[in-house]
Amino acid sequence: MKKILLALAAAFLVSLLWDISGTFLNSPWLWPEIWHVNPQIENPHLIFPGDLIKLVYLDGQPRLTVERSLKMVPGARGGTNGATKLSPSIRVQNTEDAIAAIPLDKIDAFLSRSRVVEPGELEGAPYMLAGQQQHVIVGAGDQAYARGNFSSSYSNYGIYRKGQAFKDPVTKELLGIYAQGIGTVAIDNIEGEVAKVDVIRTYEEVRAGDQLLPSEDRSVDSLFHPSAPVDDINAQIIAVEGGVTQVGKFNVVIINRGEREGLQIGNVLAIYKAGEVIRDRVKGGKIALPDERAGLLMVFRTFEKLSFGLVLEADRALAVNDKVRNP
Protein backbone atom coordinates (compact mmCIF):
# COMPACT_ATOMS: atom_id res chain seq x y z
CA MET A 1 0.00 0.00 0.00
CA LYS A 2 2.85 2.39 0.84
CA LYS A 3 4.40 1.84 -2.57
CA ILE A 4 1.06 2.46 -4.28
CA LEU A 5 0.56 5.73 -2.37
CA LEU A 6 4.08 6.77 -3.36
CA ALA A 7 3.18 5.98 -6.94
CA LEU A 8 0.11 8.22 -6.67
CA ALA A 9 2.13 11.11 -5.23
CA ALA A 10 4.87 10.63 -7.80
CA ALA A 11 2.36 10.43 -10.63
CA PHE A 12 0.80 13.72 -9.46
CA LEU A 13 4.18 15.50 -9.41
CA VAL A 14 5.25 14.15 -12.78
CA SER A 15 1.86 15.19 -14.19
CA LEU A 16 2.39 18.71 -12.81
CA LEU A 17 5.86 19.06 -14.34
CA TRP A 18 4.60 17.47 -17.56
CA ASP A 19 1.81 20.08 -17.87
CA ILE A 20 4.09 23.03 -17.04
CA SER A 21 6.63 21.91 -19.62
CA GLY A 22 3.94 21.37 -22.24
CA THR A 23 2.30 24.76 -21.58
CA PHE A 24 5.35 27.03 -21.36
CA LEU A 25 7.96 25.16 -23.40
CA ASN A 26 5.61 23.56 -25.95
CA SER A 27 7.11 20.15 -25.22
CA PRO A 28 6.15 17.97 -22.24
CA TRP A 29 9.28 15.88 -22.82
CA LEU A 30 11.43 18.68 -21.38
CA TRP A 31 10.04 18.21 -17.85
CA PRO A 32 13.19 16.52 -16.42
CA GLU A 33 15.31 19.42 -17.68
CA ILE A 34 13.28 22.20 -16.07
CA TRP A 35 13.56 20.85 -12.53
CA HIS A 36 16.43 22.67 -10.82
CA VAL A 37 17.58 21.28 -7.47
CA ASN A 38 17.85 24.28 -5.18
CA PRO A 39 18.72 24.78 -1.52
CA GLN A 40 15.17 25.66 -0.48
CA ILE A 41 14.20 22.00 -0.25
CA GLU A 42 16.12 18.85 0.50
CA ASN A 43 14.06 16.62 -1.77
CA PRO A 44 13.06 18.05 -5.20
CA HIS A 45 10.18 15.57 -5.37
CA LEU A 46 8.34 17.28 -2.50
CA ILE A 47 6.11 20.28 -3.14
CA PHE A 48 4.01 21.64 -0.29
CA PRO A 49 0.98 23.94 -0.03
CA GLY A 50 2.09 27.57 -0.07
CA ASP A 51 5.16 26.95 -2.22
CA LEU A 52 5.59 29.36 -5.12
CA ILE A 53 6.72 27.61 -8.29
CA LYS A 54 8.71 29.74 -10.75
CA LEU A 55 9.88 28.93 -14.26
CA VAL A 56 13.12 30.82 -14.86
CA TYR A 57 16.00 30.71 -17.30
CA LEU A 58 19.54 30.10 -16.00
CA ASP A 59 22.35 30.35 -18.55
CA GLY A 60 19.74 30.11 -21.28
CA GLN A 61 18.27 26.88 -19.91
CA PRO A 62 14.75 26.58 -18.43
CA ARG A 63 14.68 25.72 -14.72
CA LEU A 64 11.83 25.18 -12.29
CA THR A 65 12.46 26.56 -8.81
CA VAL A 66 10.43 26.57 -5.62
CA GLU A 67 10.23 29.55 -3.30
CA ARG A 68 9.24 28.39 0.18
CA SER A 69 7.58 31.63 1.29
CA LEU A 70 5.62 30.25 4.25
CA LYS A 71 7.85 29.44 7.21
CA MET A 72 6.00 27.86 10.08
CA VAL A 73 7.96 28.12 13.32
CA PRO A 74 6.68 26.27 16.41
CA GLY A 75 5.49 28.76 19.00
CA ALA A 76 5.48 31.73 16.59
CA ARG A 77 2.90 34.40 17.48
CA GLY A 78 3.15 36.70 14.51
CA GLY A 79 5.22 37.75 11.57
CA THR A 80 8.50 38.21 13.45
CA ASN A 81 11.80 36.42 12.96
CA GLY A 82 10.75 35.37 9.48
CA ALA A 83 7.67 33.55 10.75
CA THR A 84 4.27 33.88 9.11
CA LYS A 85 1.07 33.55 11.07
CA LEU A 86 -1.46 31.42 9.23
CA SER A 87 -5.18 32.18 9.43
CA PRO A 88 -8.09 30.09 8.12
CA SER A 89 -9.11 31.08 4.61
CA ILE A 90 -11.25 29.70 1.81
CA ARG A 91 -10.19 29.33 -1.79
CA VAL A 92 -12.63 28.05 -4.39
CA GLN A 93 -11.36 26.09 -7.37
CA ASN A 94 -13.32 24.20 -9.99
CA THR A 95 -12.80 20.44 -9.87
CA GLU A 96 -12.22 20.53 -13.63
CA ASP A 97 -9.04 22.56 -13.00
CA ALA A 98 -7.45 19.90 -10.85
CA ILE A 99 -4.83 17.56 -12.27
CA ALA A 100 -6.51 14.18 -12.48
CA ALA A 101 -4.71 11.58 -10.39
CA ILE A 102 -4.76 7.96 -11.47
CA PRO A 103 -7.41 6.18 -9.36
CA LEU A 104 -6.05 3.65 -6.89
CA ASP A 105 -7.82 0.74 -8.55
CA LYS A 106 -6.21 1.76 -11.83
CA ILE A 107 -2.75 1.79 -10.29
CA ASP A 108 -3.41 -1.89 -9.68
CA ALA A 109 -3.18 -2.30 -13.45
CA PHE A 110 0.52 -1.45 -13.09
CA LEU A 111 0.82 -4.63 -11.07
CA SER A 112 -0.70 -6.66 -13.88
CA ARG A 113 -1.31 -10.19 -12.69
CA SER A 114 -0.94 -11.68 -16.15
CA ARG A 115 2.24 -12.46 -17.99
CA VAL A 116 3.52 -13.63 -21.34
CA VAL A 117 5.16 -17.05 -21.49
CA GLU A 118 7.00 -19.10 -24.09
CA PRO A 119 5.26 -21.96 -25.94
CA GLY A 120 5.21 -25.10 -23.80
CA GLU A 121 5.99 -23.30 -20.53
CA LEU A 122 2.50 -23.81 -19.12
CA GLU A 123 2.11 -27.37 -20.36
CA GLY A 124 4.91 -28.64 -18.13
CA ALA A 125 3.87 -26.66 -15.06
CA PRO A 126 2.03 -28.02 -11.98
CA TYR A 127 -1.76 -27.74 -12.10
CA MET A 128 -4.72 -27.53 -9.75
CA LEU A 129 -6.47 -30.82 -8.98
CA ALA A 130 -9.47 -29.91 -6.82
CA GLY A 131 -10.53 -28.32 -3.58
CA GLN A 132 -11.17 -30.13 -0.35
CA GLN A 133 -14.13 -32.53 -0.42
CA GLN A 134 -13.59 -32.74 -4.20
CA HIS A 135 -14.84 -29.21 -4.85
CA VAL A 136 -14.25 -28.34 -8.49
CA ILE A 137 -14.12 -24.56 -7.92
CA VAL A 138 -12.23 -22.92 -5.05
CA GLY A 139 -11.66 -19.35 -3.93
CA ALA A 140 -9.58 -17.26 -1.55
CA GLY A 141 -9.36 -18.76 1.93
CA ASP A 142 -9.91 -22.33 0.72
CA GLN A 143 -7.45 -25.18 0.80
CA ALA A 144 -6.89 -27.22 -2.33
CA TYR A 145 -4.65 -29.78 -3.97
CA ALA A 146 -2.29 -29.46 -6.89
CA ARG A 147 -0.12 -31.91 -8.80
CA GLY A 148 3.24 -31.55 -10.47
CA ASN A 149 6.95 -31.10 -9.98
CA PHE A 150 7.23 -28.46 -7.26
CA SER A 151 10.51 -26.72 -6.53
CA SER A 152 11.71 -26.45 -2.93
CA SER A 153 12.98 -22.97 -3.81
CA TYR A 154 9.47 -21.53 -4.08
CA SER A 155 6.73 -21.39 -1.45
CA ASN A 156 4.29 -19.19 -3.41
CA TYR A 157 2.90 -19.87 -6.85
CA GLY A 158 0.72 -17.83 -9.17
CA ILE A 159 -2.33 -19.47 -10.71
CA TYR A 160 -2.62 -18.97 -14.46
CA ARG A 161 -5.03 -19.90 -17.22
CA LYS A 162 -3.74 -20.28 -20.75
CA GLY A 163 -4.98 -17.59 -23.10
CA GLN A 164 -4.46 -16.72 -26.71
CA ALA A 165 -1.25 -17.07 -28.66
CA PHE A 166 -0.09 -13.64 -29.82
CA LYS A 167 1.16 -13.37 -33.39
CA ASP A 168 2.50 -10.32 -35.14
CA PRO A 169 -0.26 -8.99 -37.43
CA VAL A 170 2.24 -8.38 -40.23
CA THR A 171 5.04 -10.95 -39.96
CA LYS A 172 2.90 -13.68 -38.30
CA GLU A 173 5.78 -14.33 -35.86
CA LEU A 174 4.71 -16.03 -32.63
CA LEU A 175 5.33 -13.41 -29.95
CA GLY A 176 4.26 -15.35 -26.87
CA ILE A 177 1.39 -17.02 -25.02
CA TYR A 178 -0.91 -14.98 -22.79
CA ALA A 179 -1.13 -16.42 -19.27
CA GLN A 180 -4.10 -14.89 -17.46
CA GLY A 181 -3.49 -14.33 -13.74
CA ILE A 182 -6.16 -16.04 -11.65
CA GLY A 183 -4.75 -15.94 -8.12
CA THR A 184 -1.99 -16.96 -5.73
CA VAL A 185 -1.40 -20.03 -3.57
CA ALA A 186 1.07 -20.90 -0.82
CA ILE A 187 2.45 -24.41 -0.44
CA ASP A 188 1.29 -26.07 2.79
CA ASN A 189 2.97 -29.45 2.40
CA ILE A 190 4.07 -31.79 -0.38
CA GLU A 191 3.75 -35.57 -0.56
CA GLY A 192 5.28 -36.97 -3.70
CA GLU A 193 3.88 -35.00 -6.59
CA VAL A 194 0.74 -33.83 -4.78
CA ALA A 195 0.83 -30.57 -2.84
CA LYS A 196 -1.69 -29.19 -0.38
CA VAL A 197 -1.98 -25.45 -0.95
CA ASP A 198 -3.63 -22.47 0.74
CA VAL A 199 -5.43 -20.20 -1.71
CA ILE A 200 -4.25 -16.72 -0.69
CA ARG A 201 -6.12 -14.57 -3.17
CA THR A 202 -8.22 -14.99 -6.30
CA TYR A 203 -9.34 -12.63 -9.05
CA GLU A 204 -11.90 -15.12 -10.31
CA GLU A 205 -12.81 -18.72 -9.46
CA VAL A 206 -9.97 -21.24 -9.57
CA ARG A 207 -10.73 -24.31 -11.66
CA ALA A 208 -9.22 -27.76 -11.90
CA GLY A 209 -6.55 -27.68 -14.59
CA ASP A 210 -5.40 -24.09 -13.95
CA GLN A 211 -1.62 -24.08 -14.00
CA LEU A 212 0.89 -22.88 -11.41
CA LEU A 213 4.04 -20.89 -12.04
CA PRO A 214 6.49 -19.68 -9.39
CA SER A 215 5.56 -16.19 -8.20
CA GLU A 216 7.70 -13.55 -9.85
CA ASP A 217 10.06 -11.64 -7.60
CA ARG A 218 9.48 -8.26 -9.21
CA SER A 219 10.03 -4.92 -7.54
CA VAL A 220 7.18 -2.42 -7.74
CA ASP A 221 8.10 0.81 -9.47
CA SER A 222 7.03 3.66 -7.20
CA LEU A 223 7.83 6.29 -9.81
CA PHE A 224 7.21 6.17 -13.54
CA HIS A 225 9.21 8.68 -15.57
CA PRO A 226 7.32 9.42 -18.81
CA SER A 227 9.80 9.36 -21.67
CA ALA A 228 9.94 9.10 -25.42
CA PRO A 229 11.28 5.84 -26.87
CA VAL A 230 14.89 6.00 -27.98
CA ASP A 231 14.15 4.27 -31.30
CA ASP A 232 11.30 4.67 -33.75
CA ILE A 233 8.38 2.46 -32.78
CA ASN A 234 5.75 1.30 -35.25
CA ALA A 235 3.41 -1.05 -33.43
CA GLN A 236 -0.21 -2.08 -33.13
CA ILE A 237 -2.60 -2.82 -30.30
CA ILE A 238 -3.07 -6.57 -30.63
CA ALA A 239 -5.20 -7.25 -27.54
CA VAL A 240 -6.93 -5.66 -24.56
CA GLU A 241 -6.70 -7.17 -21.09
CA GLY A 242 -10.13 -8.48 -20.22
CA GLY A 243 -10.84 -9.84 -23.67
CA VAL A 244 -12.78 -6.83 -24.99
CA THR A 245 -12.14 -5.17 -28.36
CA GLN A 246 -13.08 -1.56 -27.59
CA VAL A 247 -10.47 0.42 -25.69
CA GLY A 248 -10.92 3.42 -23.38
CA LYS A 249 -9.03 5.42 -20.80
CA PHE A 250 -7.20 3.31 -18.19
CA ASN A 251 -7.61 0.10 -20.15
CA VAL A 252 -4.56 -2.16 -20.28
CA VAL A 253 -3.54 -2.99 -23.83
CA ILE A 254 -0.92 -5.30 -25.31
CA ILE A 255 1.25 -4.10 -28.19
CA ASN A 256 3.46 -6.12 -30.52
CA ARG A 257 6.76 -4.50 -29.57
CA GLY A 258 8.93 -5.12 -26.52
CA GLU A 259 12.45 -5.12 -25.13
CA ARG A 260 13.79 -6.43 -28.43
CA GLU A 261 12.74 -3.17 -30.07
CA GLY A 262 14.13 -1.05 -27.22
CA LEU A 263 10.88 -0.29 -25.37
CA GLN A 264 11.33 0.58 -21.70
CA ILE A 265 9.02 1.05 -18.72
CA GLY A 266 7.71 4.63 -18.76
CA ASN A 267 7.85 5.07 -22.54
CA VAL A 268 4.85 7.06 -23.76
CA LEU A 269 3.42 6.28 -27.19
CA ALA A 270 0.75 7.91 -29.30
CA ILE A 271 -2.22 5.90 -30.54
CA TYR A 272 -3.48 6.55 -34.07
CA LYS A 273 -6.71 5.61 -35.82
CA ALA A 274 -6.27 4.60 -39.44
CA GLY A 275 -7.45 7.27 -41.83
CA GLU A 276 -10.76 6.64 -43.54
CA VAL A 277 -10.89 5.75 -47.23
CA ILE A 278 -13.20 8.15 -49.05
CA ARG A 279 -14.27 8.74 -52.62
CA ASP A 280 -12.76 11.75 -54.39
CA ARG A 281 -15.72 13.54 -55.94
CA VAL A 282 -13.48 15.72 -58.13
CA LYS A 283 -10.84 13.43 -59.60
CA GLY A 284 -12.72 10.23 -58.96
CA GLY A 285 -11.45 7.06 -57.36
CA LYS A 286 -10.73 6.53 -53.68
CA ILE A 287 -8.10 8.02 -51.42
CA ALA A 288 -6.99 7.23 -47.85
CA LEU A 289 -6.99 10.12 -45.40
CA PRO A 290 -4.03 10.55 -43.02
CA ASP A 291 -4.02 8.63 -39.75
CA GLU A 292 -5.44 10.65 -36.85
CA ARG A 293 -3.97 10.74 -33.36
CA ALA A 294 -6.57 9.51 -30.90
CA GLY A 295 -4.83 8.82 -27.58
CA LEU A 296 -1.74 8.16 -25.48
CA LEU A 297 -0.50 5.10 -23.64
CA MET A 298 2.37 4.49 -21.22
CA VAL A 299 4.31 1.23 -21.20
CA PHE A 300 4.39 -0.21 -17.66
CA ARG A 301 5.67 -3.73 -18.28
CA THR A 302 7.86 -5.15 -21.02
CA PHE A 303 8.59 -8.63 -22.30
CA GLU A 304 10.99 -9.63 -25.05
CA LYS A 305 8.54 -9.22 -27.93
CA LEU A 306 5.46 -7.67 -26.27
CA SER A 307 4.59 -4.88 -23.85
CA PHE A 308 1.67 -3.99 -21.58
CA GLY A 309 0.54 -0.36 -21.72
CA LEU A 310 -1.96 1.76 -19.79
CA VAL A 311 -4.13 4.09 -21.88
CA LEU A 312 -3.69 7.57 -20.40
CA GLU A 313 -5.76 9.52 -22.92
CA ALA A 314 -8.48 8.49 -25.35
CA ASP A 315 -10.07 11.21 -27.49
CA ARG A 316 -12.35 8.66 -29.11
CA ALA A 317 -13.12 4.95 -28.93
CA LEU A 318 -9.95 2.98 -29.59
CA ALA A 319 -9.77 -0.60 -30.79
CA VAL A 320 -7.56 -3.58 -31.43
CA ASN A 321 -5.36 -3.02 -34.53
CA ASP A 322 -5.04 0.72 -33.90
CA LYS A 323 -1.53 1.93 -34.64
CA VAL A 324 0.98 2.91 -31.95
CA ARG A 325 3.91 5.22 -32.75
CA ASN A 326 6.34 7.67 -31.21
CA PRO A 327 4.53 10.74 -29.84
C-alpha positions in Angstrom: 0.0 0.0 0.0 2.9 2.4 0.8 4.4 1.8 -2.6 1.1 2.5 -4.3 0.6 5.7 -2.4 4.1 6.8 -3.4 3.2 6.0 -6.9 0.1 8.2 -6.7 2.1 11.1 -5.2 4.9 10.6 -7.8 2.4 10.4 -10.6 0.8 13.7 -9.5 4.2 15.5 -9.4 5.2 14.1 -12.8 1.9 15.2 -14.2 2.4 18.7 -12.8 5.9 19.1 -14.3 4.6 17.5 -17.6 1.8 20.1 -17.9 4.1 23.0 -17.0 6.6 21.9 -19.6 3.9 21.4 -22.2 2.3 24.8 -21.6 5.4 27.0 -21.4 8.0 25.2 -23.4 5.6 23.6 -26.0 7.1 20.2 -25.2 6.2 18.0 -22.2 9.3 15.9 -22.8 11.4 18.7 -21.4 10.0 18.2 -17.9 13.2 16.5 -16.4 15.3 19.4 -17.7 13.3 22.2 -16.1 13.6 20.9 -12.5 16.4 22.7 -10.8 17.6 21.3 -7.5 17.8 24.3 -5.2 18.7 24.8 -1.5 15.2 25.7 -0.5 14.2 22.0 -0.2 16.1 18.9 0.5 14.1 16.6 -1.8 13.1 18.1 -5.2 10.2 15.6 -5.4 8.3 17.3 -2.5 6.1 20.3 -3.1 4.0 21.6 -0.3 1.0 23.9 0.0 2.1 27.6 -0.1 5.2 26.9 -2.2 5.6 29.4 -5.1 6.7 27.6 -8.3 8.7 29.7 -10.8 9.9 28.9 -14.3 13.1 30.8 -14.9 16.0 30.7 -17.3 19.5 30.1 -16.0 22.4 30.4 -18.6 19.7 30.1 -21.3 18.3 26.9 -19.9 14.7 26.6 -18.4 14.7 25.7 -14.7 11.8 25.2 -12.3 12.5 26.6 -8.8 10.4 26.6 -5.6 10.2 29.6 -3.3 9.2 28.4 0.2 7.6 31.6 1.3 5.6 30.2 4.3 7.8 29.4 7.2 6.0 27.9 10.1 8.0 28.1 13.3 6.7 26.3 16.4 5.5 28.8 19.0 5.5 31.7 16.6 2.9 34.4 17.5 3.2 36.7 14.5 5.2 37.8 11.6 8.5 38.2 13.5 11.8 36.4 13.0 10.7 35.4 9.5 7.7 33.6 10.8 4.3 33.9 9.1 1.1 33.5 11.1 -1.5 31.4 9.2 -5.2 32.2 9.4 -8.1 30.1 8.1 -9.1 31.1 4.6 -11.3 29.7 1.8 -10.2 29.3 -1.8 -12.6 28.0 -4.4 -11.4 26.1 -7.4 -13.3 24.2 -10.0 -12.8 20.4 -9.9 -12.2 20.5 -13.6 -9.0 22.6 -13.0 -7.5 19.9 -10.9 -4.8 17.6 -12.3 -6.5 14.2 -12.5 -4.7 11.6 -10.4 -4.8 8.0 -11.5 -7.4 6.2 -9.4 -6.1 3.7 -6.9 -7.8 0.7 -8.5 -6.2 1.8 -11.8 -2.8 1.8 -10.3 -3.4 -1.9 -9.7 -3.2 -2.3 -13.5 0.5 -1.4 -13.1 0.8 -4.6 -11.1 -0.7 -6.7 -13.9 -1.3 -10.2 -12.7 -0.9 -11.7 -16.2 2.2 -12.5 -18.0 3.5 -13.6 -21.3 5.2 -17.1 -21.5 7.0 -19.1 -24.1 5.3 -22.0 -25.9 5.2 -25.1 -23.8 6.0 -23.3 -20.5 2.5 -23.8 -19.1 2.1 -27.4 -20.4 4.9 -28.6 -18.1 3.9 -26.7 -15.1 2.0 -28.0 -12.0 -1.8 -27.7 -12.1 -4.7 -27.5 -9.8 -6.5 -30.8 -9.0 -9.5 -29.9 -6.8 -10.5 -28.3 -3.6 -11.2 -30.1 -0.4 -14.1 -32.5 -0.4 -13.6 -32.7 -4.2 -14.8 -29.2 -4.8 -14.2 -28.3 -8.5 -14.1 -24.6 -7.9 -12.2 -22.9 -5.1 -11.7 -19.3 -3.9 -9.6 -17.3 -1.6 -9.4 -18.8 1.9 -9.9 -22.3 0.7 -7.4 -25.2 0.8 -6.9 -27.2 -2.3 -4.6 -29.8 -4.0 -2.3 -29.5 -6.9 -0.1 -31.9 -8.8 3.2 -31.5 -10.5 7.0 -31.1 -10.0 7.2 -28.5 -7.3 10.5 -26.7 -6.5 11.7 -26.4 -2.9 13.0 -23.0 -3.8 9.5 -21.5 -4.1 6.7 -21.4 -1.4 4.3 -19.2 -3.4 2.9 -19.9 -6.9 0.7 -17.8 -9.2 -2.3 -19.5 -10.7 -2.6 -19.0 -14.5 -5.0 -19.9 -17.2 -3.7 -20.3 -20.8 -5.0 -17.6 -23.1 -4.5 -16.7 -26.7 -1.2 -17.1 -28.7 -0.1 -13.6 -29.8 1.2 -13.4 -33.4 2.5 -10.3 -35.1 -0.3 -9.0 -37.4 2.2 -8.4 -40.2 5.0 -11.0 -40.0 2.9 -13.7 -38.3 5.8 -14.3 -35.9 4.7 -16.0 -32.6 5.3 -13.4 -30.0 4.3 -15.4 -26.9 1.4 -17.0 -25.0 -0.9 -15.0 -22.8 -1.1 -16.4 -19.3 -4.1 -14.9 -17.5 -3.5 -14.3 -13.7 -6.2 -16.0 -11.7 -4.8 -15.9 -8.1 -2.0 -17.0 -5.7 -1.4 -20.0 -3.6 1.1 -20.9 -0.8 2.4 -24.4 -0.4 1.3 -26.1 2.8 3.0 -29.5 2.4 4.1 -31.8 -0.4 3.7 -35.6 -0.6 5.3 -37.0 -3.7 3.9 -35.0 -6.6 0.7 -33.8 -4.8 0.8 -30.6 -2.8 -1.7 -29.2 -0.4 -2.0 -25.4 -0.9 -3.6 -22.5 0.7 -5.4 -20.2 -1.7 -4.2 -16.7 -0.7 -6.1 -14.6 -3.2 -8.2 -15.0 -6.3 -9.3 -12.6 -9.1 -11.9 -15.1 -10.3 -12.8 -18.7 -9.5 -10.0 -21.2 -9.6 -10.7 -24.3 -11.7 -9.2 -27.8 -11.9 -6.6 -27.7 -14.6 -5.4 -24.1 -14.0 -1.6 -24.1 -14.0 0.9 -22.9 -11.4 4.0 -20.9 -12.0 6.5 -19.7 -9.4 5.6 -16.2 -8.2 7.7 -13.6 -9.9 10.1 -11.6 -7.6 9.5 -8.3 -9.2 10.0 -4.9 -7.5 7.2 -2.4 -7.7 8.1 0.8 -9.5 7.0 3.7 -7.2 7.8 6.3 -9.8 7.2 6.2 -13.5 9.2 8.7 -15.6 7.3 9.4 -18.8 9.8 9.4 -21.7 9.9 9.1 -25.4 11.3 5.8 -26.9 14.9 6.0 -28.0 14.2 4.3 -31.3 11.3 4.7 -33.8 8.4 2.5 -32.8 5.8 1.3 -35.2 3.4 -1.1 -33.4 -0.2 -2.1 -33.1 -2.6 -2.8 -30.3 -3.1 -6.6 -30.6 -5.2 -7.3 -27.5 -6.9 -5.7 -24.6 -6.7 -7.2 -21.1 -10.1 -8.5 -20.2 -10.8 -9.8 -23.7 -12.8 -6.8 -25.0 -12.1 -5.2 -28.4 -13.1 -1.6 -27.6 -10.5 0.4 -25.7 -10.9 3.4 -23.4 -9.0 5.4 -20.8 -7.2 3.3 -18.2 -7.6 0.1 -20.1 -4.6 -2.2 -20.3 -3.5 -3.0 -23.8 -0.9 -5.3 -25.3 1.3 -4.1 -28.2 3.5 -6.1 -30.5 6.8 -4.5 -29.6 8.9 -5.1 -26.5 12.4 -5.1 -25.1 13.8 -6.4 -28.4 12.7 -3.2 -30.1 14.1 -1.0 -27.2 10.9 -0.3 -25.4 11.3 0.6 -21.7 9.0 1.1 -18.7 7.7 4.6 -18.8 7.8 5.1 -22.5 4.9 7.1 -23.8 3.4 6.3 -27.2 0.8 7.9 -29.3 -2.2 5.9 -30.5 -3.5 6.5 -34.1 -6.7 5.6 -35.8 -6.3 4.6 -39.4 -7.5 7.3 -41.8 -10.8 6.6 -43.5 -10.9 5.7 -47.2 -13.2 8.1 -49.0 -14.3 8.7 -52.6 -12.8 11.7 -54.4 -15.7 13.5 -55.9 -13.5 15.7 -58.1 -10.8 13.4 -59.6 -12.7 10.2 -59.0 -11.4 7.1 -57.4 -10.7 6.5 -53.7 -8.1 8.0 -51.4 -7.0 7.2 -47.9 -7.0 10.1 -45.4 -4.0 10.5 -43.0 -4.0 8.6 -39.8 -5.4 10.6 -36.9 -4.0 10.7 -33.4 -6.6 9.5 -30.9 -4.8 8.8 -27.6 -1.7 8.2 -25.5 -0.5 5.1 -23.6 2.4 4.5 -21.2 4.3 1.2 -21.2 4.4 -0.2 -17.7 5.7 -3.7 -18.3 7.9 -5.1 -21.0 8.6 -8.6 -22.3 11.0 -9.6 -25.1 8.5 -9.2 -27.9 5.5 -7.7 -26.3 4.6 -4.9 -23.9 1.7 -4.0 -21.6 0.5 -0.4 -21.7 -2.0 1.8 -19.8 -4.1 4.1 -21.9 -3.7 7.6 -20.4 -5.8 9.5 -22.9 -8.5 8.5 -25.4 -10.1 11.2 -27.5 -12.3 8.7 -29.1 -13.1 5.0 -28.9 -9.9 3.0 -29.6 -9.8 -0.6 -30.8 -7.6 -3.6 -31.4 -5.4 -3.0 -34.5 -5.0 0.7 -33.9 -1.5 1.9 -34.6 1.0 2.9 -32.0 3.9 5.2 -32.8 6.3 7.7 -31.2 4.5 10.7 -29.8 
